[in-house]
Amino acid sequence: MTLAPKPGILDIAPYVGGRASVPGVARVFKLSSNESPLGPSPAALAALDEAKASLSLYPEGSARLLREAIAAVFGLDPARIVASGDGSDALLTMLANAYLQPGDEVIFSAHAFLVYKIATLANSARPVIVPEKTTNQAIKVDVDAMLAAVTPRTRMLYIANPNNPTGSYLPRDEMARLHAGLPADVLLVIDAAYCEYVTAGDYDCGLALARAHDNVVMTRTFSKIHGLAGLRIGWMYAPVPVCDVINRIRGPFNTALMQQLVGAAAIRDTDHVRRAAEHNAHWLRWVTDEIRATGLRVDDSAANFVLIHFPQAGKTAAAADAFLGQGGIILRGVASYGLPDCLRMTIGTEEQNRLAVALLRKFMAA
């Protein structure tokens, strides 16, 4: 075989998701992928049953049904929405495919979602990875450092707000300052996968910036608070010219009718979203306080997970991961995110949260 891929692709470390099983342990709770402990709404499940009759049919190509449902809930222009049947990951990648050329630069933070780097390298562009600021209880994006990294070759800046896996967020004024410091020909891509969980009053998911500016895109997902990770539905809100570009390169039927029907039902069920957010707010605080009481550092989080730091000697993250797994709890190792001494824990059901905390207490006391 002499055919070689374009430069950058062989530099990509394939994405590996959170584990779902532990050898020799029959019953495990998976708290490694930030899935919703409440699952889908009853309305979404009813729509799934209804969709079975349409499996033999091609969907309407523009995902109009889903786009109009999203637009109605958030008061948006459906012409500025593009849907995806492969999660918001696909939209993040298509934006790179559409706008990056070899030698272009893409900025993102040191502990950012791995897809940003994958999409950059796949287009023979250069990742510009910016260190983050660390405090006693947070690792945050450094706006000044991000802006200092901009060069004439910069074409795109990815930022997750809140960020995964750190759980931190940038407030509204800092996001506005970040955007204001970018040249007009740099696309700011705001990944708001966890936005529904944020309770802080100084937060904006990115819709305000995307509405007001021609170089801002916001992406969202149904995989988190809507409990539909298995259906892989995502969407983005962007300027009309950007939507036009993405609609030219996406697949012709990239969102199945089943996905459109279930997604539309889920987005309309605002009561279910509220219940999921309330569950998360309660148990996020409880989990954070209880794990801190064991002596471990737990960073402040605005999302549906916490980042737990372990000492580099003795009670290591690897040892904790093995101990928890034997007790039936799977967390996410985040060494690939540049955090080898940490584990990320999804906020689960009451039973799952209590078991995870109890096991961490035993681990630290052993």
N, C-alpha and C positions, 0 to 999 in steps of 0.2 A: 504494500500500500504506500504510494508516494504522495497522495493528495493530503495536503496539510491544512489545518484550519487557519483562519486569519489570526494575526498577532493578538495576544491577550487571552485567548480562550484556554490554552493549556496552562495558564497561570491561575485559573479559577480553581479554588477548592470547592468541590461539589457540596451543595447545601445538605445538611443532615438535620432532620427534625428531632423533636423530643422523643425519648424512648417511650414505649407503651407496655413493656413487659420486663420481668426480672426472672432469669433462669432459676427454676426450683421454687418459685413463690407463686402459689395458685391464685391468690386474690390480691390485686394491687389497685391503688388509686393513682391515676395519671395526673399529676399536677405539673406537667412539664411543657405544655403547649398553649397555655392561656385560654383554654376553652371555657365556655360558660357552664357553671354548675347547674343553672336552671334549665338549660337546653332550649330548644325552639319554643316559640309561643304556640298555644293551641290553634290559633288562626293559621299559622304557618303549616302546622301538621295537617289541618283540614285542607289547605290548598294543595299540599303534597298528594293527598288522596285524590283530589279532583284532577290533578295533572296526569295521573296514570293513563287516562283515556287519550291523552295527546302524544304518547310516546312515538307514534308512527309518523308524526307530522314535523316538518321543518318549522322552526319558530319564525316570527316576524323579525327581520334582519337587524333592525335598529334598537331592539329591546324597548320599544315605545311603551309597552304596558308597564314595565319596571321603571323606566325613566320618569314617566308621568306620575307614578305613585310617589317616588322620591321627591319630585318637584312639588307635589301637593303638600307633603308633610313639612318640608323645609321652606316653602315659599320661593322656589327657584325656577329658573327658565329651563325647561326640559331640553332645549336645543344646546345647552351648555353642559349636558351630562352625557358621559359615555359609560356604558356598563361592560362588565367582563364576567365571563363564566369560568375564569381561572383565578379568581381572587384579585385583590388589588395588586398583588405581586406582578401580574401580567401587565397591568397598566403602568406600573413603575418601570417595567422592562420596555414596553412599547414606547414610552417617552424617550428613553435612551436610544432605542432603535431609530426613532424618527429624527432626533436632533443631534446626535453625536457623530463626529467623524474622527478618523485616526489622528491622534495627537491632541485632541481636545482634552480639557481638564474638567473633572467633576469633583466637587467638594462635599464631604460629609464628615461627621464626627468620628472619633476613635472607636466608640462603642456602639456604632449605628447598626441597623438591620443589615444583615449580610447580603441581601439582594441588591443593595446599592452598588456594592463593589462588583458583584457578579455581572450586573447589567453594564457597568462601565467597562470592564475588561472585555466583555463579549463584543463590544463595539470598538475595540482597539484604542480606547481612550485611556487617560491616565488618572487613577484615583489620587486625590489630594486629601489625605486623612489628617484631620485637625484634632490635637489633644483637647480633652475636656477638663473642666475645673472640678476639683475634688474638695469637698468640705467634710465635716464630721459625719453628716448623715445624708449626703447627696453627691452624685456625680452629674454635672450639668454641662450642656453645650456652652461653649465660650463664644459669644457673639463677636467680640472684638477679634479673637483669633480666626474665626471663620472669615470675617471681612478682610483681614490682613492676608489671607491666603488667595484672594481673588487676583487673577492676572489677566492679561489680554486673551489668554487661551481658555479661560473659564467659560463653560457653556451651560452648566447646570449645577445646582446645589440641592441636595436631598437633606431633609430634616424630618425626623419623626417627632411628633409632639402630641402626647407624651412619648418619650423615647423607650424603646425596647432594646436591651434588658434593664436599663438603669431605673426606669420608672419616673424619672424627673421630667419636668416640663418647662417651657419658656412662657412667661406671661405675655399678654397681648402687646404691651409696649415694647418688649424686647424683640418679638417677632416683627413688629412694624419697623423697628430700628434695623434689624437684619435686612429686611427687604429694601429699605430706603438706601442702604449702603451698597446695593448691588447695581451694576450697570443694567440698562434696559434690555440688553441682549443676553442676559443670563436668566435662565428659567429656574424659579424657586419652586421646588416640589415639596409640598407639605403632606407627609404621611400621617393621617389622623386616625389610624386604626383603633386607638384606645380612647378617643375623645369623649365618648359617652360616659366614661367612668369619672371624668374630672369633675370635682365639686368646687374648685377654687373660683372665686368671683373675678379674678384677673386673667382668666383664660379665654381664648377664642380658638376654635378648631381650625381656622384658616379660611372659612367661608367669606369673612369680611374682606380679607386681602384678595382672595380670588375673584370676588365680585368687582373690586375696584381697580384691578391692575391687569395689564395684558401679558404679564410674564409670571403669573402665579397659578399653580395647579394644586388642588387639594384632592387627595385620594382617601376613600373610606372602604370599609369591609363589612360584610355580614357574618364574618367568622367568629367574632368576639361576642359582643353583648347580645346579638341576635341569636346566638347559639346554632349557627348554620355552617360551621367549619367544613362539614362533609360535603356541602353543595358548592363551595368555592365561588361565591359571588362577591364582586367588588364593583365600585363605581368611582368616577372622578368628576369634579366640577372644575371647568376650565374656560378660558376665553374661547369664543366661537372658532377663531382660526386654528387653535390647538386641537379642538375637538374635530375639526375638519381633517386635520393631518392624521390624527389617530384613527378616525373612521376609514381612512384610505388604506391603512396597513393592517387593521385588525382582521380576524377571520370573518367570513361573510355571515356566518350564523354563530357568533362567538358566545351567545347567551341562550341556553336552551329554554324552551317554553316552560318546562318544569321550574327552572331557576327563576324565571321572570314571575311566575305565579306565586311561588313560595316567597320570593323576596318582596314582592309587592304586599303580600299579606303581613309579613314580618315588619316591614317599615311602618305600616299603618297601625300596628298594635303597640301604641305608645305606652299603654299600661304595663305591658310585659317588659318593655325597655326600662320603665321606671322601677319596677320590682327588681329587675336584675341589678340596676345601679344602686338601689337601696341595700340589697343583700351585700353587694361588694363593699359599699362604704362602711357598713357595720363590721364585717369580718376582716377587712383590710386593717382597720384600726386595732381590732382584737389580736390578729396574728402579729402585727408589728410590735405591739406592746409585750405580748407573751414571749416572743422570740428574743426581744431585747432583754427581757428579764433573765434569760439564760446566760447572759454575758456576751452574746453575739451582736455584732453590728448589723442592723437592718436599715437600709436607706429609706428615706421618705419616698413614697410612691403615690402617683396620681392615677395609676392604671389598675389593672386587676391581677397584679402580681407584686411580689417583693423581691429585692435583691439582698441576699444574705451573705455576709463576708465571714470567712473562717480564717483562723490563724494559719500562718505558713508552716508552722511546726506543730506536731502533736495532733490537734483537732483540725485536720485539713479538710478542704472541700471534697476531695476524693474519698477520704475515709467516711465523711458524713454521708456522701452519696451512697456508698456501699451499705452503711448501717441502715439508712432509711429504706433502701430497696429491700433489704431482708425483712423489714417490718411492714412492707406493703405500700410504701410511699415512693413515688418516682418524681424527683425534681429534675431541673434542667441544668446541666453543666454548661458554663458559658466561657470556657477557655477560648473558643473560636471567636469570641467577641473581645478578646484581650483582657478577660477577667478570670484567670485560672484559679483564683482563690475564692471564688463565689459560686453560689447556686441560686437559681431563680425558682421561686415557688409561686404557682398560680393559686389564687384564692378559690377554694373549692366549696363543697357543702360543709355544713357544720361538722358532720362526722369526719370528713377528710381533714378539715382544718385542725380539729382537736387531736386527731391521731398524729398528724405531722408535728404539731407542737410537742406532744407528749414524747415522741421519739427523739426530737431534738434535745429535750430536757435530759433524757436518758443518755444520749450521746455525750453531752457536755459534762454530765455527772460521772460518767464511767471512768 
